[in-house]
Amino acid sequence: MSAPVLAYLLLGSNLGDRAAYLRRARAGLAAAGEIVAVSGLYETAAWGRADQPAYLNQAVALRTALAPAALLAHCLATEAAAGRERHERWGSRTLDVDILLYGNEIIDSQDLTVPHPRLPLRRFALVPLAEIAAAAVHPQLHQTVAELLAACPDELAVRPWPGE
């Protein structure tokens, strides 16, 4: 265990009771630290593959003492507990948990890249993240989340989801 770090995660689901999967994910992630902020839920069309159901996404700020690799392992275990199966890239899923930012660290290992390499290109991640961390700075691009969102080329609509 190391000193606590503020990590920002993105939760996503497009199968079954999507909101319930996100609730279960938050409960599972609470075992990895203290959840200090949670965005609202947002619905978007699937990114990368349009022939699948719409996603619900939510950003979570987690203060954790877990090292990055241990946090990744916890995220993967949380996905597995929700029945996540990996059959194809960008395929439908019960739950996806991505580490977007881990403090100010830059990590490039075989298993983990942080900041998430496609964060600046994805409105479905930036919109909920901006709700809870607009002033957070991307440690490689030296831009705030709000600035990244303003410059994001992604045109997929990201709509607040009133279901919860």
Secondary structure by P-SEA (a helix, b strand, c coil): cccbbbbbbbbbbcccaaaaaaaaaaaaacccccccccccbbbbcccccccccbbbbbbbbbbccccaaaaaaaaaaaaaaaccccccccccccccccccccccccccccccccccccccccaaaaaaaaacccccccccccccaaaaaaacccccbbbbbccc
